[in-house]
Amino acid sequence: MLPVSQAEATILDLVKPLDKQRDAEFVSLLIAIERILAAPAIGHLDFPHWDNSAMDGYAVRYEDVQYASSQQPVVLEIVDEIPAGRSPQQLIKAGQAARIFTGAVMPEGADTVVMQEQTQREGDRVTILTAPQPQAFVRHQASYYQAGKTLLAPGTMLRAAQIAVLAAAQCNQLKVYRRPRVAIISTGDELVHPETPLEIGQLVDSNQYALTALVTQTGAEPIPMGIVPDRPLVLQKAFSKAIATADVVLSSGGVSVGDYDYVEEILTALGAEMHVRSVAMKPGKPLTVAKFSPAHATERKLVLYFGLPGNPVSALVCFWRFVQPALRKLSGLADNWGPAYVKARSRQDLSSDGKRETYIWGQLHLIDGYFEFQPASGSLNSGNLINFAQANGLAMIPMGQTAVASGDEVRVLQFGFPIMS
């Protein structure tokens, strides 16, 4: 069994990101959410676009008001009023000012804004009661960003903030990586579809649906391929089709310990190189990872295979711990591929046999800015989806450690939103 950290390093070393040219496409801004840039986004507008006011007040020449005070106020003539969205109409000369509003363009001749709370107005005259700092409340053109430079780098995931700045920069067409294609196969003679009436001994194939959801949430394109019985020729045909179709192949279940060599024989016959056969973790020990190299140098890149455990919780834990980071790197994301851990105080004693890295599912609570972890009630069995469905985190007990006392700190792999308490 490989230690978890070694298995993770092996998997990520196998992953080669999608090609910036061959695996890229152009999409419009409105449908670019959570896509990953394959080329720099370059804006053709300065930010700010022009000198503008950061405050409601009066645009003035600093030399006119630099000595103003309540004892020696300065009176200026108001020659223009500039709301946001309107071009200034007057040049500001000595002894003059313009009424200006937040976001409005600074008029020529003015270099400073006096906030309105430090003035008194009567008709077309304004009295300046306090000396401002030079260039106060002026946002200068290109002080945030200069046109022609890289606005967002390749490998950036486009979320709300990035979409906002791209819209402001009028970047309407973006070069992004295509979504990685992930084939999903459920193996096992005992499996049936959710709409099929159960007979004694049969199990509903929940993994196909859970993995499809997780692949989608990760930003990849799922290709559900259904249930494949435990028959060598049928299994080999399904795997062969999946390899030809996808960048990553996920299969789950249907393989007992005694049949392991048999499955490896099928994978090897299809050109697989085995890299992981089991991992020292609980749940999730029977994880298989293999690589299928392209037959010819001119063909597309290699295909990764993950053989996930059949138990639903084990399959999900292995996905979050290993498959999701691999998909993130494959997708072109620049960094932060691994799972997100937070430190939390355990509300109860947690235990492990210490032989494997152990993951205990439960609920993360956020209380006054601090995380607390409450393990799920009932049986923590890898086939128990009922209490797992209420969880949003996995407390991790390292290999060699047998307990975490109530009140002690524990690292928690977060896969859902914390409960605000």
N, C-alpha and C positions, 0 to 999 in steps of 0.2 A: 504494500500500500504506500502510495506517495503521500507525504505531508501536504496539507492544503496549500500552503504557500508555494511549494515546489510544483504542484499541479497547476496552479494559477499561472506561474511564470512560464511553464512549458506551453500552456495553451496560448497565452498572449504572444509568445515567441513564434508560434505557428501562424498567427494571424498576420496577413499582409493587407493593408488598407486597399480599398478600391482604387483603381487607376484614375488619375485626375483628368485624363483625356477620354479614354475608352469608356469609363463608367460614369460619365457626367452628362447632365442634361440641363436645358434652360427651362425655368419655370417662372411664372408671374409672381409678383410680390404677394398677392392675396392668398396663394396656395403654398407659400414657401414656409409656413410655420413648421418648426421642428425639423426642417431639412438642414443639411450641412453643406456649407460653402465649399466648392471645389476650386474656386479661383478667388483672388482678392476682390472685394467689393470696393469700387473706387467712385467717389462722388465728384461731381463737377460743379458743386456749389461750395462756397466758403460757409463756415458756421462760426458766429452768426453771418448772415448774408451781407449785412451792412452794420455800421455803427448804430446802436439803438439804445434806448433808455431802459434801465432795469427798475424804474420807479416812476410813479406819478409825481410830477413836479414841474420844474422850469429848466429848460436848456439855456445855459448862459456861457459867457466867456469867463474863465477862471480869473483872469487878470482884473475883471470888473468887480469881483466879489471876494477876493482873497482876504480882505481885511474887514469884512462885514461882521457886525455884532449887534446885540440888542441895544447897546449904548450908541453905536454908530452904524445904523442900518444903511443898506444901499438900495436905492429905488431905481428900478429898470422899467423901460417901456416894453409892453407886450406887443410884438409885431406879427405873431403867427400862433396858430393852435394846431397841434399835430397829433391826431389820434392814430392808433395802430392801423396800419394798412393804407395810410395816405402819405404821399410824398410831400416833404417840406416845400413851402412856397417862397420863403424869404431867407436871405442871407442875414445872419445875426451879426450886427455891428456893435461897436462900443456903445454901452449904455442900453442895450436891447436884450430881450429874452423872448423865448417861445414857450407857450404852455405845451407840455408834452406828456404823453401817457405811456404806461408800461408797454414795451415792445415797439414803440414808434421809432421811426428813423430819426437820427440826430440831424439837425439842420447844419448846413455849412456855416462855419464861423464859430459855432458853439463847441465846447470841449468838456463840459461838466454839467451834471444835473443836480439841482438843489431840490430836495424832497419838499413836497407841498406843506408838510407840518412845520417847516422852518421858514415859512413865508406868510405874508399877509397881502391879499389882493384887494385893490379898489379900482374898478373900471379897467382901464388899459394899463394900469401900473401895478407892479408887484414889488413888495418890500422884502428884501433878503435880510433875515435876522441873525443868521449864523454863517460863518465862513466854512465852506465845504472843503474837503480834500480835493486836490487836483484830479480831474477826470472821474470824480465820484459818480457812481451809478451809471457808468457808460460801459456797455458791452461792445468791445471792439470787433470789427469784421475780422474773421479768420482766427480769432483768439482761441476757439475750441478746435477747429479743424480747417486745414487748408486744402482747397480743391486740388484734385489730382493725386493726392496721397492715399495710401491704403486706409479705408474706413473700417473694414472688418477683414480679418485675415482668413485664409483657407483653414478649414477644420472647425470653424465656428458654427455652433448650432444656433439656428435662428428661432429665438423666442420673442416674446412681446417687445422687450426693450430694443432688440436688434431690428425687428420689423419696423418699429417706430422710427429709428434713425435712418433706415433705408428709405422709408416713405418720405421723410423730410428731405433726404438727399436726392429724391426723384430717381432712385435706382429701381426701375420697374421690372427688369428682367435679370434673373440671377442664375449663375452657373452653379449647380449643386450636384452632389453625388446622387446617383440613383439609389433607391432603397435596396439593401441586400435582400436576396430572395432566400427564404428559409422553408425547406420542405419538412413536413411534420407527419410522422408515421407512428401509429400505435400498433404494437405487435402483441398477439396473444389469442389463442383459440377461445378463451373465456370472455372476450370483450364483445359488447353489443352497443349499438347507437342509442342515444337517449330516448328516441321515439319507439324503440323496440321493446315489447313486453318481456320482462325478465323471466327466465327459467332458473330452476335451482342450480346453483354453482356459477352462474354468469355474473359478470360485472359490467357496469356502465362505463364506457370509455370517456372519463372526464378529462384525461390528460390532453386529448386532441383539442378540446375547447380551451382549457387553461393555457396551454402553450401557444395556441393561436392568439389568445388575448395578450399574453406577455410579449410575444414577438411584435405584435402591432404596437403595444405601448413603448417598446424599445425603438420604434421608428423603422422597423424592417417590414418586408412584405411576406406574410405567411402564405404557404402553399399547403393547405391541409390535404393529405393523401389517404386519409381514412385508416381503416383497420386491416392489418395484414396477418393472416394466420401463421402459426409456427410450422411452416413447411418450407424446406430448403429452396426449392425452385421458385416458389411464389415470393419468398422473402428476397431472394437474390434479384428477381425481376423488379420488385418494388424499389430496392436500394439502387439498382442500376438506373431506373427512371429518375429517381430523386437526385442522384449525382449529376445526371445530364441536365437537370432542370434548375438546380439551386446552387447557391454559394455555400450554404450550410444545410446539413441534414440532421434533424432531430428524430430519434426513435425512442420509444419508451415501452418498457414492459415486455412480457412474453418470453423472457430468457431466464431460466433458473441457473443456479450455480453449476450444475452438472452439464448444462448445454453451452457454457461459455465458450469452450474451445470450438464448438460447432459454429457459433456466430462469427468468431474471429476468422475461421476458415473461409466463410462467405465473404467477409470484408477483404481478406487478403486476396481472394480470387478476383475481386473487383479492383485490385491495385492499391489497397489501403496500406499505409504504414501506421502501425499501432504505436501510440505515444503514452496513453494513460489506460490502465486496466482496472484500477481501484484506488480510492482515496481514503485517507485516514480521517474520515469525518462521519458524524452521525446527526441526522440521517443523510444518506447519499453515498454510502461506501461503493456500491457497484456502478461507478461511472466509467464509461469507455470513451476515449477520444482517439480519433484516427484522422489521417490526412490522405486525401486522394489527389495525387499530382496530375496535371494535364498530360495527355498522351504525347502531345507535340508542343514544342516551344512556342508556336504561333497561336496556340489555343488560349482560352481565358485562364485566369489564375486557378490555384488549387481550391479544392472543396474540403471543408472540415465536416467531420461526423462526430456527433455526440450521442452516445447510447446512454439514455437516462434511466434511472430506476423506474419500475412500474408503480410503486406506491406513490399516490398523488402528492403527498407532502414532500417526499424525497425528491420527486421530479421537480417540484417548484423550487426547493432549496438549491438544488444543483443548477437550475436555470439562473437564479439570482446571483449565485456565487461564481459561476464559471461562464455560462452561455451569454448572459447579458453583457459582461465586460468584453467578451470576444466580438459580439455584434457591434458594440460601440466603437471598438478599434477598427473593425472591418468597414464600418460605415463612413470612415474618414474623419471622425471626431478627433481633434488634436490631442486631447488629454482627458483626464478624469474618467477613465474607462471603468475603474473598479467599483465595487459596491460602496454605498454610503453608510459609514458607521457613525454613531453618536455615543457619547458616554452617558450612562444613566445609572441611577441608584436603584438597586433591586428592592422590591417591596417584600419579597419572600426569599427563603433559602433556595438556592439552585444547586443541583448536584449532577455529577458525571462520573463515569468509571475511570476517567483519565486516560483511557487507551486511545481515544480519538478526539479530534476537535469536535465539540458538541454544540449544536444549535437548538435552543429552546424557544419555542414561539410563544408570543403573548402580545400585550398591548403596551405601547409607549404612550405615556401621559406627559404633557408639558405643563408644569406647574410653576408659575412665577419665574419663567425663564429657565427652569431646570427640568431635565428629563427624569422620569421614573419608569421602571419596567415592572409590569405585572404579568407573571407567567399565566398561560391559559389554564383554566380549570378543567378537571377531568383528565382522561387518558391522553398523554402526549405520545400517541402512536402514529407512525408515519402513514397509516391508512386512514387516520381520523381527520377528515376534511371539515367536520362540523365545528370543532373548536378552533381549527386553523383559519376558518373563514372569518373569524372575529379578530384575527391578529393583524398587527401592522409592523411587527419587528421580530427579529431573531436574536436573542441573547447568546453570545458566543463564549463558551468556556474552552480555553486553550487545552491542547493535548498535554497531559501531565498534571493538570489541575483537576481536583475532584469536587470542589465546592466553591460557591460564592455565598457568603453570609448575607442575610437580610440587612439592608442598609449599606452594603458595600457597593462599590462602583463596578459596572460591567459594560463591555462594549456591545452595542446592539446594531445589527444590520437593519437599517430602516428601509421598508419597502412600501409603506403607506403613510398617510398623513397622521401625525400624532394627535391624540385626543387632548383637547384643551380642557384643563380642569381648574 
